[in-house]
């Protein structure tokens, strides 16, 4: 039996797409291997949101190019880089046999069984379809306790720094009926938790009934057996009070909100085409805390956007201090080809950008030490997912999306939601004792 391996770069959307492709290949008679050296087909799922992941794609593919001289190995590239570069992928790395942009991944099994290479499929026409993958499969997220489910794909926001609309197209929502069908199939295989995915889930609109995203959350909670429900990503401009109220009204909806800010300066936010001011963003976060006082807040930031002054970076630090996140993701700005921001003159060196990034992360580390201290001595409920890498404990995630290492429970706890008394706050995780 032929074997395949998928190596995924990028976001949860890419992880979801990888699992859909894996399901299609297994249904077509392939066997999955976790070891790329054993694979007959190596698939690299790519991200082009920043420059570094793009570079990693060619570095990773280059590692396996010599293998093609020793055995009949095929190397395919899928995802955003495939869409962005198309045939240029093969020009830069001739060892690659196939290129499949978003919306074309369902063609991978047929291409792998063919004899004509290279294959380049990055036509954007498929991105207007509701469903980018066929529903007939039985292997998606087999044995997993938690999984993402895409509710929409593409984006209409056109932030000036972002390449996503170019590589994933405009916003297209899936039907609520198909989303519920997929969740039911996953639940039947033991799934306990789902994260609803979209570039901007707030823009979801059921194409058949007109149901909005808040309505979808209520429907999923009412019509499935899920213990836990999460979602990413929301756009601050579209984050509404009814959506915030859902945290208080839907027991299965976990108290964790990821709301990217990107900057604390109104001028920079305008240059980014984000559609809100820093004050409006802070009001949205305050509203979330008002309606769900114990909610964990998370955000994204871009440091060193073209023209960012020292005062404007200070405004970002001030916003972080005001909101006081539990978790924060920050990145140095890197220009993406074809975006409006790529035409702006860079005013900071790489060293200056990195210095600002380190200052931001240091500030957040101090804040996080305080915000996460509220869990010390508390009881949290942990969905146990696996054995901890070290020691005799197990690990999983709490309601607030914190990784918790649990002593006093063994591997038999995997798959259960265990009450845990938090005894220690570590740098990036919590530690506790099963009650």
Secondary structure, DSSP 4 states (H G I P E B T S, - for coil): --EEEEEE-S-HHHHHHHHHHHHHHHHTT-EE-S-GGG-SEEEEEE--SSHHHHHHHHHHHHHHHGGGGTS--EEEEEEHHHHHHTTHHHHH-TT--EEE-TT-GGGHHHHHHSS---EEE--GGGGGSS-SS-S--S-TTTT-SEEEEESEE--S---TT--HHHHH-S-EEPPHHHHHHHHHHHHTTT--EEEEE-TTGGG-B-TTT--BHHHHHHHHHHHS--SEEEEE-B-GGG--HHHHHHHHH-TTB-SEEEB--B-S-HHHHHHTT-SS-HHHHHHHHHHHHHHSTT-EEEEEEEES-TT--HHHHHHHHHHHHHH--SEEEEEE----TTSGGGGSPP-S-HHHHHHHHHHHHHHHHHHHHHHGGGGTT-EEEEEEEEE-SSTT-EEEE-TTS-EEEEES--GGGTTSEEEEEEEEE-SS-EEEEE-
